[in-house]
Amino acid sequence: MFIPLHDANTLKHIKLQWVTMGLIAVNIVVWLFTGVIATESVAQAAFVGLGYIPAVAFHYAHLEPALAITPEPLTYISYSFVHSGFWHLASNMLFLWVFGDNVEDAMGHLRFLVFYLLCAISGALVHGLIGMTSQAPLIGASGAISGVVAAYLMLHPRVKVWVLVFMRVPLPLPAFVPLILWTGQQFVMLALEPDGNVSWGAHVGGIIAGALLVLVMRRRGVPLFDSEVVTPKAVRDRPTPNPAMITVPGQPPRPRLPWDK
């Protein structure tokens, strides 16, 4: 439907989005080892060993020990760092680059990392609940990215985002326009194609987790929906003392002298 290109949304609490950049770097490194350097058989083994397989998670099937690269509980996370090809990786990382920095800014580095992983877990869980007996491995960061998109929508719906509509037309739009359309598309596609090649269930699971977690994981004082932080009137109207002047009750202000405390 659209590809995000850039948002006019500066960072307010952090200097640099270290976690966002670190996640992108890890995804790229894993793709280089599993999708570029590796042979086809090694790549398939990585998909099976690192991917999330519902039938294995819900004990309808067992994975051969030689293929189990990580313990089964860790596949709820490891699957999100494996991608099937360059465009699969590039599209997910572009979404993370455009929207992840401001969500990280709203939460802080550590909480954003926890948030990202929880969204990945939620995406895998919903995907698994939809098809418990499926033996196809789920791979890709889409579940976690969906959570980031949902959090951004709740934090900054009015920020202007440049998007490429239908792969052709660049437009600056308020974030809520493309993000609400994108979010709605995931739910519609889940209803229409619950067993399709794209895991719409993982997307929906990430969206739900992201929308709920941002309520409790954002920094204290960070508003939702681009609302302004309103200073109480008593504080606004309180005069700010001038450190260069001495004020004595009943006397006019005078300049502060060196021996004044």
Backbone as CSV, one residue per row, in Angstrom:
resi,resn,N_x,N_y,N_z,CA_x,CA_y,CA_z,C_x,C_y,C_z
1,MET,0.828,-1.206,0.000,0.000,0.000,0.000,0.863,1.258,0.000
2,PHE,1.891,1.305,0.831,2.769,2.463,0.860,4.115,2.056,1.438
3,ILE,5.119,2.876,1.139,6.462,2.675,1.679,6.870,3.952,2.387
4,PRO,7.195,3.919,3.676,7.619,5.140,4.372,9.024,5.540,3.931
5,LEU,9.227,6.837,3.759,10.521,7.347,3.320,11.209,8.192,4.390
6,HIS,10.438,9.053,5.041,11.031,9.982,6.010,9.915,10.611,6.825
7,ASP,10.212,10.922,8.090,9.249,11.646,8.911,9.911,12.891,9.500
8,ALA,9.144,13.949,9.630,9.638,15.205,10.205,9.398,15.174,11.702
9,ASN,10.205,14.390,12.410,9.961,14.146,13.835,11.314,14.030,14.533
10,THR,11.756,15.114,15.170,13.073,15.118,15.795,13.052,14.383,17.134
11,LEU,14.230,13.932,17.552,14.370,13.262,18.842,14.358,14.307,19.949
12,LYS,13.713,13.954,21.063,13.564,14.910,22.167,14.273,14.469,23.446
13,HIS,14.477,13.162,23.624,15.021,12.664,24.887,16.363,11.948,24.728
14,ILE,16.664,11.472,23.550,17.925,10.763,23.325,18.686,11.451,22.198
15,LYS,20.000,11.277,22.187,20.817,11.876,21.142,20.864,11.016,19.886
16,LEU,20.839,9.695,20.072,20.934,8.793,18.931,20.166,7.516,19.251
17,GLN,19.533,6.955,18.226,18.708,5.753,18.393,19.587,4.504,18.345
18,TRP,20.361,4.281,19.401,21.321,3.182,19.409,20.661,1.826,19.233
19,VAL,19.542,1.588,19.898,18.897,0.274,19.836,18.325,0.027,18.449
20,THR,17.682,1.029,17.881,17.141,0.880,16.528,18.242,0.523,15.536
21,MET,19.346,1.239,15.596,20.458,0.957,14.688,21.073,-0.406,14.981
22,GLY,21.144,-0.782,16.264,21.681,-2.093,16.610,20.819,-3.221,16.093
23,LEU,19.501,-3.076,16.192,18.586,-4.102,15.677,18.726,-4.239,14.158
24,ILE,18.828,-3.113,13.477,19.012,-3.161,12.027,20.316,-3.863,11.680
25,ALA,21.379,-3.548,12.418,22.678,-4.169,12.153,22.627,-5.676,12.377
26,VAL,21.989,-6.118,13.458,21.900,-7.560,13.736,21.115,-8.262,12.635
27,ASN,20.007,-7.670,12.208,19.216,-8.275,11.131,20.022,-8.392,9.845
28,ILE,20.805,-7.368,9.536,21.615,-7.412,8.316,22.686,-8.486,8.416
29,VAL,23.350,-8.577,9.566,24.403,-9.585,9.744,23.829,-10.992,9.626
30,VAL,22.684,-11.235,10.269,22.065,-12.561,10.185,21.696,-12.875,8.742
31,TRP,21.169,-11.888,8.016,20.815,-12.128,6.612,22.057,-12.427,5.773
32,LEU,23.154,-11.733,6.030,24.381,-11.996,5.274,24.847,-13.436,5.469
33,PHE,24.743,-13.946,6.700,25.210,-15.300,6.974,24.220,-16.359,6.497
34,THR,22.910,-16.060,6.550,21.915,-17.067,6.189,21.397,-16.910,4.762
35,GLY,21.545,-15.728,4.176,20.972,-15.504,2.852,21.959,-15.182,1.764
36,VAL,23.196,-14.839,2.115,24.191,-14.475,1.109,25.342,-15.465,1.101
37,ILE,25.982,-15.636,2.247,27.145,-16.520,2.328,26.739,-17.988,2.318
38,ALA,25.646,-18.299,2.987,25.235,-19.692,3.156,24.755,-20.304,1.843
39,THR,24.919,-21.613,1.728,24.354,-22.345,0.603,22.850,-22.499,0.809
40,GLU,22.173,-22.971,-0.209,20.719,-23.130,-0.126,20.334,-24.078,1.004
41,SER,21.061,-25.184,1.152,20.727,-26.156,2.197,20.971,-25.581,3.584
42,VAL,22.059,-24.811,3.742,22.345,-24.184,5.035,21.291,-23.126,5.360
43,ALA,20.883,-22.375,4.347,19.858,-21.356,4.556,18.546,-21.994,4.999
44,GLN,18.149,-23.090,4.360,16.918,-23.776,4.747,17.014,-24.321,6.170
45,ALA,18.199,-24.828,6.516,18.399,-25.325,7.876,18.285,-24.189,8.891
46,ALA,18.775,-23.002,8.521,18.670,-21.846,9.411,17.220,-21.415,9.583
47,PHE,16.441,-21.452,8.491,15.027,-21.101,8.588,14.310,-22.034,9.560
48,VAL,14.620,-23.316,9.474,13.958,-24.309,10.336,14.460,-24.196,11.772
49,GLY,15.774,-24.033,11.935,16.344,-24.019,13.279,16.112,-22.737,14.042
50,LEU,16.021,-21.612,13.329,15.802,-20.331,13.994,14.364,-19.848,13.880
51,GLY,13.615,-20.371,12.920,12.238,-19.942,12.727,11.312,-20.480,13.798
52,TYR,10.154,-19.846,13.877,9.129,-20.275,14.844,8.176,-21.235,14.142
53,ILE,8.095,-22.469,14.631,7.246,-23.503,14.030,6.107,-23.813,15.004
54,PRO,4.872,-23.425,14.695,3.762,-23.645,15.625,3.598,-25.092,16.063
55,ALA,3.718,-26.045,15.132,3.524,-27.458,15.491,4.539,-27.912,16.531
56,VAL,5.748,-27.374,16.462,6.770,-27.708,17.461,6.482,-26.992,18.773
57,ALA,6.095,-25.716,18.688,5.823,-24.942,19.899,4.658,-25.511,20.687
58,PHE,3.648,-26.051,19.989,2.472,-26.593,20.666,2.508,-28.118,20.752
59,HIS,3.673,-28.698,20.489,3.945,-30.122,20.702,3.095,-31.051,19.825
60,TYR,2.804,-30.591,18.607,2.179,-31.474,17.629,3.225,-32.165,16.769
61,ALA,4.445,-31.667,16.808,5.539,-32.253,16.046,6.836,-31.994,16.811
62,HIS,7.867,-32.720,16.425,9.165,-32.574,17.081,10.225,-32.303,16.019
63,LEU,11.153,-31.431,16.376,12.243,-31.090,15.478,13.434,-31.988,15.775
64,GLU,14.058,-32.494,14.719,15.238,-33.329,14.922,16.321,-32.535,15.653
65,PRO,17.005,-33.151,16.615,18.030,-32.426,17.394,19.076,-31.756,16.517
66,ALA,19.412,-32.360,15.383,20.440,-31.779,14.519,19.989,-30.456,13.900
67,LEU,18.661,-30.240,13.815,18.134,-29.020,13.211,17.801,-27.940,14.233
68,ALA,17.801,-28.310,15.505,17.424,-27.365,16.555,18.604,-26.462,16.894
69,ILE,18.705,-25.332,16.219,19.806,-24.398,16.451,19.656,-23.699,17.792
70,THR,18.433,-23.329,18.148,18.164,-22.676,19.430,17.088,-23.463,20.171
71,PRO,17.030,-23.362,21.496,15.934,-23.995,22.240,14.587,-23.468,21.757
72,GLU,13.598,-24.320,21.781,12.286,-23.954,21.229,11.726,-22.650,21.805
73,PRO,11.806,-22.379,23.122,11.267,-21.101,23.625,11.938,-19.874,23.007
74,LEU,13.197,-19.986,22.642,13.896,-18.835,22.061,13.470,-18.549,20.627
75,THR,12.806,-19.499,19.985,12.366,-19.251,18.608,11.268,-18.189,18.548
76,TYR,10.629,-17.898,19.692,9.657,-16.808,19.734,10.327,-15.464,19.448
77,ILE,11.655,-15.418,19.596,12.427,-14.208,19.318,13.335,-14.382,18.107
78,SER,14.015,-15.523,18.029,15.028,-15.712,16.982,14.440,-15.615,15.582
79,TYR,13.185,-16.020,15.406,12.573,-15.979,14.070,12.566,-14.566,13.502
80,SER,12.492,-13.560,14.393,12.343,-12.177,13.938,13.636,-11.587,13.392
81,PHE,14.743,-12.318,13.503,16.017,-11.834,12.968,16.422,-12.561,11.686
82,VAL,15.540,-13.398,11.160,15.839,-14.171,9.953,14.903,-13.712,8.836
83,HIS,15.464,-13.500,7.639,14.649,-13.053,6.510,14.940,-13.906,5.285
84,SER,13.937,-14.022,4.443,14.027,-14.931,3.302,14.753,-14.330,2.106
85,GLY,14.914,-13.021,2.067,15.571,-12.402,0.921,15.818,-10.934,1.171
86,PHE,16.465,-10.281,0.206,16.845,-8.877,0.385,15.631,-7.983,0.567
87,TRP,14.604,-8.135,-0.283,13.464,-7.231,-0.203,12.646,-7.476,1.060
88,HIS,12.598,-8.709,1.517,11.942,-9.012,2.792,12.648,-8.258,3.916
89,LEU,13.964,-8.305,3.919,14.762,-7.599,4.916,14.636,-6.084,4.752
90,ALA,14.795,-5.599,3.519,14.832,-4.153,3.283,13.532,-3.472,3.684
91,SER,12.396,-4.080,3.361,11.121,-3.449,3.703,10.933,-3.367,5.213
92,ASN,11.276,-4.437,5.920,11.147,-4.398,7.377,12.091,-3.387,8.005
93,MET,13.329,-3.342,7.556,14.306,-2.431,8.144,13.982,-0.968,7.815
94,LEU,13.372,-0.711,6.661,12.980,0.653,6.327,11.902,1.144,7.291
95,PHE,10.912,0.311,7.563,9.877,0.668,8.542,10.511,0.925,9.908
96,LEU,11.445,0.063,10.307,12.089,0.217,11.613,12.908,1.505,11.655
97,TRP,13.598,1.847,10.571,14.431,3.044,10.531,13.578,4.310,10.629
98,VAL,12.452,4.353,9.918,11.623,5.560,9.895,10.872,5.749,11.211
99,PHE,10.330,4.664,11.776,9.451,4.801,12.934,10.101,4.404,14.261
100,GLY,11.143,3.593,14.214,11.700,3.067,15.454,12.381,4.114,16.311
101,ASP,13.042,5.106,15.686,13.806,6.070,16.485,12.920,6.878,17.417
102,ASN,11.744,7.279,16.954,10.866,8.087,17.801,10.188,7.258,18.891
103,VAL,9.920,5.990,18.614,9.396,5.126,19.668,10.481,4.871,20.710
104,GLU,11.708,4.658,20.261,12.832,4.513,21.199,13.009,5.789,22.014
105,ASP,12.850,6.942,21.376,12.959,8.224,22.068,11.897,8.346,23.153
106,ALA,10.690,7.863,22.866,9.591,7.971,23.828,9.740,7.005,24.999
107,MET,10.493,5.921,24.818,10.598,4.891,25.851,11.950,4.868,26.549
108,GLY,12.997,5.233,25.851,14.342,5.010,26.348,14.916,3.745,25.732
109,HIS,16.230,3.619,25.752,16.896,2.543,25.030,16.486,1.153,25.520
110,LEU,16.628,0.898,26.805,16.387,-0.451,27.328,14.929,-0.847,27.200
111,ARG,14.034,0.051,27.558,12.616,-0.294,27.474,12.183,-0.509,26.026
112,PHE,12.787,0.238,25.104,12.433,0.019,23.700,12.877,-1.363,23.238
113,LEU,14.055,-1.799,23.659,14.520,-3.139,23.291,13.569,-4.201,23.835
114,VAL,13.166,-4.060,25.097,12.206,-5.004,25.682,10.882,-4.944,24.927
115,PHE,10.428,-3.735,24.615,9.193,-3.550,23.857,9.260,-4.268,22.518
116,TYR,10.349,-4.094,21.798,10.520,-4.707,20.478,10.441,-6.227,20.570
117,LEU,11.135,-6.813,21.539,11.149,-8.267,21.678,9.779,-8.794,22.107
118,LEU,9.082,-8.052,22.968,7.737,-8.478,23.387,6.764,-8.452,22.215
119,CYS,6.908,-7.475,21.331,6.055,-7.434,20.136,6.357,-8.613,19.215
120,ALA,7.637,-8.981,19.108,7.995,-10.150,18.307,7.374,-11.415,18.902
121,ILE,7.446,-11.548,20.216,6.852,-12.716,20.894,5.346,-12.753,20.654
122,SER,4.690,-11.610,20.794,3.247,-11.559,20.583,2.877,-11.929,19.153
123,GLY,3.671,-11.467,18.185,3.404,-11.828,16.794,3.504,-13.323,16.569
124,ALA,4.533,-13.951,17.138,4.679,-15.404,16.993,3.537,-16.139,17.675
125,LEU,3.145,-15.663,18.847,2.089,-16.348,19.600,0.765,-16.318,18.845
126,VAL,0.386,-15.163,18.311,-0.881,-15.077,17.570,-0.796,-15.910,16.300
127,HIS,0.343,-15.869,15.622,0.533,-16.712,14.435,0.354,-18.185,14.793
128,GLY,0.926,-18.601,15.912,0.821,-19.994,16.312,-0.588,-20.389,16.715
129,LEU,-1.288,-19.508,17.399,-2.648,-19.820,17.831,-3.596,-19.973,16.645
130,ILE,-3.316,-19.261,15.551,-4.163,-19.362,14.355,-3.961,-20.701,13.652
131,GLY,-2.739,-21.198,13.658,-2.457,-22.477,12.984,-1.526,-23.334,13.826
132,MET,-2.038,-23.952,14.869,-1.199,-24.670,15.822,-0.471,-25.863,15.216
133,THR,-1.041,-26.457,14.185,-0.435,-27.661,13.611,0.462,-27.360,12.411
134,SER,0.650,-26.082,12.094,1.472,-25.724,10.945,2.936,-26.076,11.208
135,GLN,3.565,-26.708,10.210,4.977,-27.058,10.329,5.867,-26.142,9.493
136,ALA,5.298,-25.087,8.947,6.073,-24.118,8.177,6.713,-23.119,9.137
137,PRO,8.017,-22.878,9.031,8.665,-21.924,9.936,8.290,-20.484,9.627
138,LEU,7.975,-19.746,10.662,7.711,-18.317,10.543,9.031,-17.571,10.692
139,ILE,9.354,-16.683,9.745,10.574,-15.880,9.828,10.245,-14.438,9.443
140,GLY,11.056,-13.509,9.928,10.895,-12.107,9.574,10.544,-11.241,10.767
141,ALA,10.910,-9.974,10.680,10.710,-9.030,11.787,9.354,-8.339,11.749
142,SER,8.451,-8.793,10.883,7.199,-8.067,10.677,6.358,-7.939,11.944
143,GLY,6.345,-8.965,12.788,5.569,-8.882,14.023,6.074,-7.773,14.918
144,ALA,7.386,-7.713,15.121,7.973,-6.663,15.946,7.789,-5.290,15.311
145,ILE,7.976,-5.207,13.987,7.822,-3.927,13.287,6.381,-3.439,13.384
146,SER,5.425,-4.351,13.325,4.019,-3.965,13.454,3.750,-3.316,14.806
147,GLY,4.403,-3.828,15.850,4.266,-3.213,17.163,4.840,-1.814,17.189
148,VAL,5.967,-1.612,16.517,6.578,-0.283,16.435,5.646,0.679,15.704
149,VAL,5.040,0.224,14.610,4.122,1.068,13.846,2.915,1.458,14.698
150,ALA,2.362,0.507,15.449,1.208,0.795,16.300,1.569,1.811,17.377
151,ALA,2.752,1.663,17.978,3.183,2.613,19.010,3.374,4.003,18.419
152,TYR,3.986,4.086,17.230,4.188,5.381,16.574,2.843,6.043,16.277
153,LEU,1.885,5.258,15.817,0.557,5.796,15.513,-0.085,6.402,16.758
154,MET,0.100,5.783,17.900,-0.500,6.284,19.130,0.278,7.478,19.694
155,LEU,1.556,7.556,19.379,2.363,8.668,19.887,2.308,9.892,18.983
156,HIS,2.415,9.686,17.672,2.602,10.805,16.738,1.685,10.714,15.514
157,PRO,0.382,10.680,15.701,-0.498,10.523,14.536,-0.508,11.734,13.604
158,ARG,-0.125,12.918,14.112,-0.225,14.124,13.287,1.092,14.542,12.638
159,VAL,2.164,13.829,12.916,3.451,14.159,12.320,3.415,13.872,10.819
160,LYS,4.016,14.751,10.017,4.052,14.552,8.569,5.075,13.465,8.213
161,VAL,4.637,12.514,7.426,5.493,11.418,6.959,5.460,11.393,5.439
162,TRP,6.649,11.382,4.829,6.724,11.207,3.373,6.607,9.722,3.059
163,VAL,5.639,9.381,2.226,5.429,7.983,1.870,5.378,7.856,0.347
164,LEU,5.767,6.686,-0.121,5.680,6.365,-1.540,4.436,5.501,-1.727
165,VAL,3.407,6.095,-2.305,2.115,5.419,-2.442,2.120,4.561,-3.701
166,PHE,1.754,3.298,-3.535,1.691,2.349,-4.648,2.997,2.304,-5.441
167,MET,4.114,2.480,-4.738,5.448,2.349,-5.318,5.779,3.437,-6.339
168,ARG,4.939,4.499,-6.429,5.156,5.476,-7.493,5.064,6.929,-7.030
169,VAL,4.079,7.258,-6.194,3.764,8.655,-5.910,4.256,9.039,-4.514
170,PRO,5.258,9.938,-4.404,5.687,10.404,-3.079,4.744,11.500,-2.566
171,LEU,4.265,11.334,-1.342,3.337,12.301,-0.763,3.685,12.542,0.711
172,PRO,3.586,13.797,1.180,3.683,14.062,2.619,2.287,13.973,3.241
173,LEU,2.108,13.067,4.177,0.798,12.847,4.777,0.915,12.844,6.288
174,PRO,-0.139,13.265,6.996,-0.147,13.043,8.447,-0.015,11.547,8.722
175,ALA,0.758,11.188,9.711,1.072,9.777,9.945,-0.174,8.915,10.099
176,PHE,-1.248,9.476,10.675,-2.418,8.640,10.924,-3.074,8.145,9.634
177,VAL,-2.901,8.875,8.530,-3.553,8.458,7.279,-2.970,7.136,6.771
178,PRO,-1.664,7.062,6.469,-1.157,5.775,5.984,-1.110,4.698,7.055
179,LEU,-0.865,5.076,8.315,-0.708,4.045,9.349,-2.037,3.405,9.731
180,ILE,-3.103,4.182,9.752,-4.422,3.584,10.015,-4.823,2.681,8.851
181,LEU,-4.565,3.136,7.624,-4.870,2.293,6.466,-4.055,1.005,6.511
182,TRP,-2.778,1.122,6.836,-1.917,-0.066,6.908,-2.388,-1.004,8.006
183,THR,-2.707,-0.449,9.176,-3.168,-1.279,10.295,-4.467,-1.985,9.942
184,GLY,-5.396,-1.258,9.349,-6.662,-1.879,8.964,-6.465,-2.975,7.939
185,GLN,-5.506,-2.775,7.029,-5.231,-3.793,6.009,-4.812,-5.114,6.641
186,GLN,-4.033,-5.047,7.728,-3.557,-6.277,8.361,-4.721,-7.095,8.923
187,PHE,-5.680,-6.432,9.538,-6.839,-7.136,10.100,-7.731,-7.694,8.988
188,VAL,-7.902,-6.904,7.924,-8.727,-7.379,6.804,-8.086,-8.594,6.144
189,MET,-6.788,-8.528,5.901,-6.109,-9.646,5.255,-6.087,-10.881,6.145
190,LEU,-6.004,-10.687,7.459,-6.073,-11.845,8.359,-7.413,-12.541,8.234
191,ALA,-8.488,-11.760,8.091,-9.818,-12.357,7.940,-9.967,-13.052,6.586
192,LEU,-9.340,-12.488,5.538,-9.488,-13.047,4.197,-8.523,-14.193,3.924
193,GLU,-7.294,-14.082,4.429,-6.263,-15.086,4.137,-5.544,-15.518,5.420
194,PRO,-6.231,-16.199,6.309,-5.568,-16.605,7.560,-4.436,-17.601,7.350
195,ASP,-4.449,-18.320,6.221,-3.422,-19.325,5.947,-2.552,-18.953,4.748
196,GLY,-2.460,-17.655,4.440,-1.688,-17.240,3.281,-0.191,-17.319,3.515
197,ASN,0.568,-16.983,2.472,2.028,-17.015,2.580,2.570,-15.929,3.509
198,VAL,1.828,-14.834,3.646,2.194,-13.779,4.588,1.468,-14.036,5.902
199,SER,2.195,-13.947,7.015,1.576,-14.193,8.314,0.894,-12.924,8.814
200,TRP,-0.340,-12.719,8.393,-1.093,-11.565,8.877,-1.341,-11.685,10.371
201,GLY,-1.397,-12.912,10.875,-1.579,-13.096,12.312,-0.426,-12.530,13.115
202,ALA,0.813,-12.705,12.623,1.975,-12.132,13.306,1.898,-10.609,13.287
203,HIS,1.447,-10.042,12.182,1.292,-8.590,12.106,0.268,-8.104,13.130
204,VAL,-0.874,-8.770,13.183,-1.933,-8.366,14.108,-1.472,-8.542,15.557
205,GLY,-0.779,-9.632,15.837,-0.266,-9.836,17.190,0.691,-8.734,17.597
206,GLY,1.562,-8.319,16.682,2.478,-7.223,16.973,1.753,-5.911,17.174
207,ILE,0.735,-5.648,16.352,-0.039,-4.404,16.476,-0.706,-4.323,17.839
208,ILE,-1.350,-5.403,18.250,-2.050,-5.405,19.544,-1.060,-5.182,20.687
209,ALA,0.061,-5.890,20.640,1.065,-5.734,21.697,1.621,-4.317,21.722
210,GLY,1.946,-3.770,20.547,2.507,-2.429,20.496,1.554,-1.377,21.033
211,ALA,0.266,-1.489,20.680,-0.717,-0.508,21.138,-0.912,-0.566,22.649
212,LEU,-0.831,-1.756,23.227,-1.018,-1.895,24.672,0.254,-1.527,25.443
213,LEU,1.395,-1.971,24.953,2.639,-1.760,25.688,3.059,-0.296,25.715
214,VAL,2.765,0.463,24.655,3.177,1.867,24.643,2.459,2.644,25.745
215,LEU,1.321,2.165,26.186,0.588,2.852,27.257,1.373,2.847,28.567
216,VAL,2.129,1.788,28.803,2.822,1.639,30.089,4.333,1.759,29.980
217,MET,4.890,1.681,28.775,6.341,1.667,28.629,6.922,2.998,28.168
218,ARG,6.083,3.956,27.795,6.628,5.261,27.424,7.110,5.994,28.677
219,ARG,8.002,6.963,28.475,8.521,7.734,29.587,7.400,8.483,30.303
220,ARG,7.606,8.727,31.581,6.640,9.532,32.313,6.608,10.945,31.725
221,GLY,5.426,11.412,31.426,5.269,12.741,30.851,5.195,12.776,29.343
222,VAL,5.506,11.658,28.681,5.384,11.610,27.219,3.915,11.422,26.863
223,PRO,3.309,12.365,26.147,1.873,12.273,25.871,1.576,11.336,24.703
224,LEU,0.333,10.938,24.599,-0.143,10.168,23.458,-0.824,11.095,22.458
225,PHE,-0.896,10.650,21.222,-1.650,11.328,20.165,-1.181,12.772,19.943
226,ASP,0.140,13.020,20.077,0.708,14.346,19.839,0.073,15.420,20.711
227,SER,-0.436,15.026,21.864,-1.002,16.020,22.776,0.116,16.829,23.429
228,GLU,-0.166,18.089,23.723,0.819,18.930,24.373,0.816,18.660,25.878
229,VAL,1.991,18.731,26.490,2.083,18.629,27.942,1.710,19.987,28.515
230,VAL,0.583,20.067,29.211,0.069,21.337,29.718,0.669,21.613,31.090
231,THR,1.297,22.780,31.237,1.841,23.185,32.527,0.721,23.745,33.381
232,PRO,0.582,23.325,34.645,-0.477,23.872,35.504,-0.405,25.393,35.578
233,LYS,-1.580,26.046,35.664,-1.643,27.509,35.631,-0.852,28.129,36.772
234,ALA,-0.903,27.531,37.956,-0.183,28.090,39.092,1.317,28.141,38.832
235,VAL,1.821,27.174,38.085,3.241,27.157,37.759,3.542,28.152,36.653
236,ARG,2.664,28.250,35.660,2.879,29.185,34.564,2.927,30.620,35.049
237,ASP,2.041,30.958,36.004,1.917,32.337,36.452,2.924,32.711,37.534
238,ARG,3.648,31.738,38.059,4.606,32.039,39.105,5.781,32.809,38.519
239,PRO,6.126,33.990,39.072,7.248,34.751,38.509,8.564,34.016,38.694
240,THR,9.407,34.092,37.689,10.724,33.456,37.751,11.718,34.448,38.333
241,PRO,12.373,34.120,39.456,13.300,35.072,40.065,14.510,35.327,39.176
242,ASN,14.967,36.574,39.200,16.156,36.958,38.450,17.364,36.811,39.359
243,PRO,18.317,35.906,39.053,19.446,35.684,39.957,20.356,36.894,40.094
244,ALA,20.248,37.856,39.197,21.106,39.046,39.267,20.518,40.135,40.153
245,MET,19.313,39.925,40.685,18.651,40.936,41.490,18.333,40.384,42.875
246,ILE,18.310,41.279,43.866,17.924,40.953,45.241,16.541,41.539,45.475
247,THR,15.631,40.702,45.954,14.277,41.159,46.245,14.041,41.053,47.743
248,VAL,13.735,42.195,48.390,13.432,42.249,49.818,11.992,42.708,49.969
249,PRO,11.183,41.964,50.747,9.786,42.374,50.909,9.671,43.832,51.345
250,GLY,8.815,44.587,50.669,8.596,45.983,50.995,9.581,46.933,50.375
251,GLN,10.583,46.423,49.639,11.582,47.274,48.998,11.651,46.963,47.509
252,PRO,12.029,47.929,46.706,12.176,47.649,45.265,13.381,46.754,45.019
253,PRO,13.373,45.946,43.968,14.519,45.089,43.660,15.777,45.909,43.418
254,ARG,16.936,45.383,43.836,18.209,46.056,43.611,19.208,45.034,43.067
255,PRO,20.253,45.493,42.384,21.255,44.536,41.838,21.938,43.758,42.946
256,ARG,22.241,42.487,42.681,22.956,41.647,43.639,24.423,42.063,43.681
257,LEU,24.930,42.348,44.889,26.319,42.744,45.080,27.171,41.522,45.448
258,PRO,28.501,41.589,45.292,29.332,40.409,45.535,29.208,39.833,46.930
259,TRP,28.940,40.677,47.947,28.846,40.169,49.318,27.439,39.682,49.684
260,ASP,26.498,39.844,48.787,25.153,39.317,49.039,25.166,37.797,48.906
261,LYS,24.468,37.111,49.819,24.330,35.668,49.727,23.200,35.327,48.771
